């Protein structure tokens, strides 16, 4: 699979990675044998980037990755984890002392002395402009606890602020066919600054897989059930913040663009990977078949008409509600 430099980390990663939120929690149940099989299938398909977080299943996602890497030594895998959501979301909680605790916990979960990439996990907006936060992260780099740091953001203004700080190696942001605003300023700014872009929620929580209908039901512990109105965290993380039934209508239009022989999800992933400035796209997978199909999106080539169609769908269905908000 094609590899791209992940910003200031200096590491090369696959253009399609693996998001592992679903290996921890909030997407229904995934047993640990299945988690190991998903990780193995992804690597076999050429994936070299795993994205996780210390709060995914209270560490279960990190632990699953740690076990996989321990059982398969010598693999050239970059693990990007996230921290910051183990305490109440207040700017004053983003301190070096707390960072040390969170990083130590992740190092233990992942079975490593030094974390490849640590991202602040969608903190309060004020955190992105706090110089002391970046000083603390620089300290962790200098001490060898982490190799690089970046941020995960909800909004484009947060991304632009983080990019303006020299130590920021990467930015993780929601980017998909239903969320185009990052194309305007964030991707050009990141490219100019040498900052990597990790595109998350590429399938709009599965909407862009083309598999859902009005009758689809989700488990009680699945965020696509309990967070549709943003009751637990930013609603933009669930279906990219779009109304579910409106999203279904847009997906029907999207499917008309997909080339014959290509899966709907594969086309959605491939379109993101083709955007200038994107380093890697990190779809999740709940089974081996999904993991393989997602990775195969790296080989899909789309034409200009497909791109124009995506932009028309966004402008027609979502731009008015989505563009000003995130």
N, C-alpha and C positions, 0 to 999 in steps of 0.2 A: 504494500500500500504506500502511496505517496506520503512522504514525511515533510513537515514544515518546521522551521525554527520557532520555538515557543518564546517569542519576545526576548526579554533580557535574561531569561533562564539559561540561554545558550544551548538548551536541549532540543533535539528534534523529536517531534511526536507525530503520530498518524493523523491524517486529516479527518478521520472518523475515530473518535474515542469511545469510551463507555462511561455513561453516567450511572452511578450506583446507589442513588437514593432508594430505589426500589429493593435493593438487597438488604436494607435496614428496616424500613417501616413506611407507613403512609400510602402504600399501594396495594394493600391486602397482604397476604402471607406469601413469603418465598422461603422455602426451607434451605438449610445450609448446604446440603448436597447439591441442590439445584443452583445455588449461588456459585459454588465452585465450578460447576459445569458451564455456567454462563461466562465466567471469567476465562476459563480454558478455551471455550469456543471463540471468544473475542480475540484472544491472543493468536490462536491458530489462523484466524482470518486477517491478521496483520495489525490489530489494534495495539498501540503502545502507550496510550494515555488512559488512566483510570481516574475519574473524578469522584470524590467522596466528601464526607464532612463528619465532624466529631459527634454531631447530634443525630445522624441518620441511624435510627434504631438504638439511640443512646450508645453508639460506638460499634454496633454489630456490623455495619457496612465496612468500617475500617478493619475490624477484626477478620472479616471474611477475606479481604484483600491481603491482610498480613499473613493469614494462613496459606493462601494461594502462593504468595511469593516465597514463603518459607518452604513450601513443598516443591517449588519449581525454581531453585536457585539459578542465578546467572541470566535471567531474563532482563532485557533492556526495556523496562517499564518505568514510565514517569507517573508518580502518584501525586495528584493535586488534591489536597484536603482543604477543609475550611474550618474556621473557628470564630467564636464570638457570640453564639446563641445559647450558651450554657447559663447565662445570667440574664436578668431583666435588661431589656434593650434601652439602656441609658448611656449616653456618651462617656460618662465618668467611669464606666466599667471597662473601658478599653485602655487598660494599663499594662505596663510591662509585667507586673506581678501576676496579673491574670493570664496574660499571654504565656508566661512560663508554665503555669499550671495546665493550660489547655494544650500547649505544645507537648509537654511531657506525657500527657494522657494519650495524645495521638501517636507519639513515638512508641509508646508501649503497645497500643492497639495494632500498629502496623509492623512492629518488630524491627524498628530501625533506629539508629542513633541520630540521623539527620533527615528531616523531611524535605522532599524534593521541592515542593511548592505549597505554601500556606496562603490561603486567601481569606481576607476578612469576609464574613458571611452576611452580606447585606445588612451592615450596621446602620444605626441612625445617621441621617445625612451629615450631621455636624462632624462625624468622625473622619470623613474623607478629607476635610480641610485642616485637621488638627496635626500640626507639625510634630507634636510629641508622640503621636501614634506611629508615625513613620520612623522617628528616632528609636522607638522601642523595637520596631521590626528590624531596623538596621542592627541593633544590638544583638538580636537573636541570630542574625546572619553572621555577625562577627564572631559570635561564640560557637558557631557551628551547629546550633540546634535546628536551624532551617537553612536551606541553600538559597531560596528565593522566596519572594512574597508578591502577592497580587491582591486583587479585590474581586468580590462578586457584588453586583449592583442590581438595584431595581430600576433605576432611572438613568437616562442618558446624561443628565447634568452631573450625577455622581461619578459616572465613568470619566467624563472630561476632567473633573477635578482630580481624580486619582491619576490620570495620565500625565497631568502637569507636574507630578512629583517624581523626581529622578529615580527613586528606588523601586517604583512600581514595575514589575516584570510583566504582568498580564492583567487583563480585565475579563471577567466572565459576565456575560450579559445575555438576556433573553433576546434571541433573534430567530425569527422564522417567517413563514409566508404571511402570517397574521400580525407580525410585529416588525415593521420595517424602519422605524425611526432611527435605530443605530446606524443605518446606511448613510444618513445625512451628514453627521459630524463625527460620530465616535470612531467609525472604522478609518476614515482619513486621518484623524488625529492620532490614533494608535499607530498607524503605519508610519507616520512622520516621526513619531517618538520612539519607534522600535519596540513597541509594546505588543505583546501577543493578545489575540482575541479568541476566547473560548466561548462558543455559541451554545447556550443551554436552552432547554425546553424546545428543542427543534421541531417536535411534532405537536406542539400546543397541547401537552398532556395527553397525547394519543389521538386528538381530533384529526390530525393530518395523516393518520394511518388509514383513514377511510373505512374503519371497521365499526364505527359507532352509529347508532340510530337513536331516535327519540325513546325507544323502549329499552335501551341499554341501561343496566343498573350497575352500580359500583358498591363494593363492600363498605360496611359501616366505618371501617378504619382506613378507607381510601380517601385521600384529600379531594379527589374529584367528586366526592359525595359531601364531605363535611366542610370544605372550604370554598364552596362556590360563591359565597358572598363575602369572602375575606374574613371570616370570623376567627380564624386561627393564625393566619399570616397573610402577607400581601396577596390580594386576589389575582394579581398578575402572574403568580406562579401556577395558578390553576386555569387550564385552558387559555393561557396567555391573557387572561382578563376579559376574554370575549364571551358574550352570551352564548350558552351552549347550543340552543336551537338555531341562532343566527350562524354560528360556526358550522353547523351541519349543512346549511344552505351553501355556505361558501366552499365547503369541502366538495360538494357536488360539482361546483364550477371548477374547482382545482383538478378534480379527477378527469375532467375533459381535456386538460392540458397534458396529462401524463402520457409519455410515449408508450406504444404497445410493447409489452414484454418487460416493462418496468413497474415495480410496485409503487403505490401511492406514497408510502413512507419513504421509500428509497429516493423518489423524485424530490420530496421535501427536504431530505438531508443533502442530496447532491446540489440543490439550488443554493443552500446556505454555503456549502463548501466552495462554491464557485464565486462567491462574493469577494472582491478584492479586499484584503486586510484580515480575512478570517484565517485563523491558524487551525483550529480543530472544532468539530461539531460533536456534542456528547449526548447522543440519544441513550435512553435507558433500554433495558431488555429484561423481560420477565421469564424468558425461556431461551433455550439454545437456538431455536429456529429464528427468533427475533434478532438475537445477537449476530447470527450469520448474515441475515438479510440486511441489517443495518450496515454492517461492515462492507457489504457488496455495493452499497451506494457510492463508495469511493470510485467505482469504475463507471458510473453513469455520467453520460455527457448530455447536456441539455442545450437547446438552441435559443436564439434571441426571442423567438415568439413565445417560448415558455416563460422567459423572464418578464416580457411585457404583459403576459396574462396574469402572472402573480401580482404585478403592480396594479393592474386594473382591479383585481379582486379586492386587494387591500383598500384602494381608494373608494371602491363602491360599497364595501361592507363595513370597514373598520376604522378608516383614517379619522373620521370626525370624532369618534369616541376614544380611540386608543392613542393617537398621536399626541394630543395635549397632555395626557396623563402620565406617560412614562418616558 
